[in-house]
Amino acid sequence: SQKVTMEVCQNKCPGGRCYFPENSSAPVCCHKECAGGCHGMTNADCFGCVNFNASGLCVTNCPPPRVYDKILYKMVDNPEVLYGLANECLKSCPSPFLVEEGNCVKQCSEKLMTEEHTNKCVPCPV
């Protein structure tokens, strides 16, 4: 199986991962967000994720805090936001982490400070 993966999947599939469906000798490529193989074609069938795991789905990025509303023609808060920590997308950042953009961080970046009651990184006053 390792030899087949190296020879067949590496050349045929983006990401070099594939699987063999039951009763089939033809390999099927894993989703490009899968790491370490898969048992199906979708980003829900991965053994591990290349980038982030968002509630069982392998995704390139976690859903961002703000999205463009095509009807209002402006950026609005995203009700589906998830925050990145390691390779997981989480509904909130666990303590002692702070929220900065769409990520959980140990400390705020330069020119940002911790907003006391929200644990969010916000711009420093000028």
C-alpha positions in Angstrom: 0.0 0.0 0.0 2.9 2.4 0.8 4.5 1.6 -2.5 1.2 2.2 -4.4 0.7 5.5 -2.6 4.2 6.6 -3.6 4.0 5.5 -7.2 0.3 6.1 -8.1 -1.0 8.8 -5.8 2.1 11.1 -5.8 1.9 11.4 -9.6 -1.9 11.4 -10.0 -3.3 13.4 -7.1 -2.9 16.9 -5.8 -1.3 16.5 -2.4 -0.2 13.0 -3.4 -2.9 11.2 -1.3 -5.4 8.6 -2.5 -7.4 5.6 -1.4 -8.8 2.5 -3.0 -12.6 2.1 -2.6 -13.8 -1.4 -1.7 -14.0 -3.8 -4.6 -12.0 -1.4 -6.8 -8.4 -1.5 -8.1 -8.5 2.1 -9.3 -7.2 4.7 -6.8 -9.4 7.8 -6.0 -7.7 11.0 -5.0 -8.2 12.4 -1.5 -9.4 16.0 -1.0 -6.4 18.5 -1.3 -6.9 19.5 2.4 -6.3 15.9 3.6 -3.0 15.0 5.2 -1.9 11.4 5.9 -4.6 9.8 3.6 -8.4 9.4 3.6 -11.3 7.0 3.3 -13.3 9.1 0.9 -13.1 12.0 -1.6 -14.4 14.9 0.5 -12.7 17.2 3.1 -14.7 15.3 5.8 -13.0 12.0 4.9 -9.5 12.9 5.9 -7.3 11.1 8.4 -5.7 14.5 9.2 -5.7 18.0 7.9 -3.1 19.9 6.0 -4.2 23.3 7.4 -7.2 23.5 9.8 -9.9 21.2 11.2 -13.2 23.0 11.4 -15.7 20.7 13.2 -14.5 17.6 11.3 -13.9 19.4 7.9 -10.4 20.0 6.7 -10.2 23.7 5.5 -7.6 26.1 4.2 -8.6 28.8 6.7 -11.0 29.1 9.6 -14.1 31.2 8.8 -13.1 34.9 9.3 -14.6 37.3 11.9 -15.8 39.6 9.1 -17.2 38.9 5.6 -18.4 41.0 2.7 -22.2 41.4 2.5 -23.1 41.6 -1.2 -26.5 43.1 -0.5 -25.3 45.8 1.9 -22.0 46.3 0.0 -19.9 46.3 3.2 -18.1 44.2 5.6 -20.2 42.7 8.4 -19.6 40.4 11.4 -19.6 36.8 10.4 -22.0 34.7 12.6 -20.0 31.6 11.5 -16.6 32.9 12.7 -14.2 30.3 14.1 -10.8 31.1 15.7 -7.6 29.3 14.7 -5.4 27.7 17.4 -2.7 25.3 16.3 -4.6 23.4 13.5 -8.1 23.7 14.9 -10.9 26.1 14.3 -12.7 26.9 17.6 -15.9 28.8 18.5 -13.9 30.8 21.1 -10.3 31.0 22.4 -9.6 29.1 25.6 -8.0 30.9 28.5 -5.3 32.3 28.7 -5.4 32.9 24.9 -6.6 36.2 23.4 -8.5 36.9 20.2 -6.6 38.7 17.5 -8.3 38.9 14.1 -9.3 35.3 13.5 -6.7 33.6 15.7 -6.1 32.7 19.3 -2.8 34.3 20.5 -0.8 34.3 23.7 -0.2 38.0 23.5 -1.3 40.9 21.3 0.8 42.1 18.4 2.7 45.4 18.4 0.4 48.4 18.5 -2.4 46.3 19.9 -3.6 45.9 23.6 -5.9 43.6 25.4 -9.4 44.8 25.9 -10.1 43.9 29.5 -13.6 42.2 29.5 -13.5 40.7 26.0 -9.9 39.3 25.9 -9.7 40.7 22.4 -6.7 42.5 20.9 -7.7 46.1 20.0 -5.7 49.1 18.7 -3.9 51.1 21.3 -5.2 54.6 21.9 -3.2 57.3 20.0 
